[in-house]
Amino acid sequence: MAIGDGASIPRARGIGSPERQEIQMIKVVGAAGRDDRGSGTIMLMSVVIFMMLIASGFSVVGSYIVASHKARAAVDLAALAGAAAFGSGQDGCTSAETYATKNDHRVTDCSVVGDPSDFLLTVRVAVPAPIKLPGLPDEVTAEANAGPVR
């Protein structure tokens, strides 16, 4: 007789029961009659891979947010430097471009409207994207305005 067919086994020793006991093997079987052992490993690996994809997505989004903050800080500095230069009679766009270049950024557009006593200087700066992926922009841009100090 095979175990699991209801075969009885002589007394269990060391358990404390003098009666005869039967041992039955329980096998976990799926709906199609296949063994389910190892399915927990597959499920755990699926969860780990999913969590890694989510973390990668957050990393990409975070790097674009950081690049955006850097672009905004650089364009603010460039616009203020350009406005100070234009207010003192120099070329504001050249000064803005100089400050942006010193901070490793590129001025894509600069314009001045008005005269040195009442003006508005607009600067646009581009920062290269930290991660180059298809479907995402290659650079992050920011724009700032500055005028005379009153």
LINLIN-V580082 format. One record per pair of residues at least 24 apart in sequence whose ideal C-beta (glycine too) atoms are under 8 Angstrom apart, sorted by the first residue. I is the first residue (numbers start at 1). J is the second residue. If there is no record, write none. Layout:
i = [I,I]
j = [J,J]
This chain:
i = [60,60,60,63,63,64,64,64,64,64,66,67,67,67,67,67,68,68,70,70,71,71,71,71,71,71,71,72,72,74,74,74,74,74,74,75,75,75,75,75,75,75,75,76,77,78,78,78,78,78,78,79,79,79,79,79,79,80,82,82,82,82,82,83,83,83,83,83,83,84,86,86,86,86,87,87,87,87,88,89,92,92,93,93,96,96,100,108,109,116,117,118,118,119,119,120,120,120,121,121,121]
j = [131,133,136,130,131,129,130,131,136,140,130,127,128,129,130,140,140,142,105,127,105,125,126,127,140,141,142,142,144,100,103,105,125,127,142,100,105,123,124,125,142,143,144,144,103,103,105,107,123,125,144,121,122,123,144,145,146,146,110,112,121,123,146,119,121,146,147,148,149,149,112,116,119,121,116,119,148,149,116,116,119,121,121,123,121,123,125,141,143,148,148,147,148,147,148,145,146,147,145,146,147]
